[in-house]
Amino acid sequence: MLVAVVEEKQKLRRMIDLMGPEDVLRMLDYAAYLRYLEEREDTEDVAYVAGHRDEPAVPLSEVVKDYEDKYGPLDRG
């Protein structure tokens, strides 16, 4: 697994080396935008969980059983 990560990083570095300065800046802007979206979604998730902390939770096994009773076996493939 570690070898695959190292190879992927090397491949990305080679791709970036072949890019022009404007393309690199666009790529960095896009990466920053994606990071912003992820942080915003995380903030929304935290706020939702905080607002629903006192609600009872339903075990996943119960949800799956109810689903399978209504719609048939869940495709786990």
C-alpha positions in Angstrom: 0.0 0.0 0.0 2.8 2.4 0.9 4.5 1.8 -2.4 1.3 2.7 -4.3 1.1 6.0 -2.4 4.7 6.8 -3.2 4.2 6.0 -6.8 1.1 8.1 -7.0 2.9 11.1 -5.5 5.8 10.7 -8.0 3.3 10.5 -10.8 1.6 13.7 -9.6 4.9 15.5 -9.2 5.8 14.6 -12.8 2.4 15.9 -14.0 2.9 19.2 -12.2 6.4 19.6 -13.5 4.9 19.4 -17.0 2.3 22.1 -16.3 2.7 25.7 -17.1 2.7 28.3 -14.3 -0.9 29.4 -15.0 -2.1 25.7 -14.9 -0.4 25.2 -11.6 -2.1 28.3 -10.2 -5.5 27.1 -11.5 -4.8 23.7 -9.9 -3.9 25.2 -6.6 -7.0 27.4 -6.7 -9.2 24.4 -7.3 -7.6 22.5 -4.5 -8.2 25.4 -2.2 -11.8 25.5 -3.3 -12.3 21.8 -2.6 -10.7 22.2 0.8 -13.1 25.1 1.5 -16.1 23.0 0.5 -15.0 20.1 2.7 -14.4 22.3 5.7 -17.9 23.9 5.2 -19.5 20.5 5.0 -17.7 19.4 8.1 -18.9 22.5 9.9 -22.5 21.8 8.8 -22.2 18.2 10.0 -20.9 19.3 13.4 -23.8 21.8 13.8 -26.3 19.1 12.8 -25.0 16.6 15.2 -24.9 19.2 18.0 -28.5 20.1 17.3 -29.6 16.5 17.3 -27.5 15.1 20.1 -30.4 14.3 22.4 -32.4 12.4 19.8 -32.4 8.6 20.2 -30.2 6.7 17.8 -31.4 3.7 15.8 -28.9 0.8 15.3 -27.8 0.3 11.7 -28.7 -3.4 11.9 -32.3 -2.4 12.7 -32.4 0.0 9.7 -31.0 -2.6 7.4 -33.6 -5.2 8.6 -36.4 -2.8 8.0 -35.1 -2.0 4.6 -34.8 -5.7 3.7 -38.3 -6.4 5.0 -39.7 -3.7 2.7 -37.5 -4.0 -0.4 -35.7 -7.4 -0.3 -32.1 -8.2 0.3 -29.7 -5.3 0.3 -27.0 -5.6 -2.5 -23.8 -5.6 -0.6 -21.6 -6.1 -3.6 
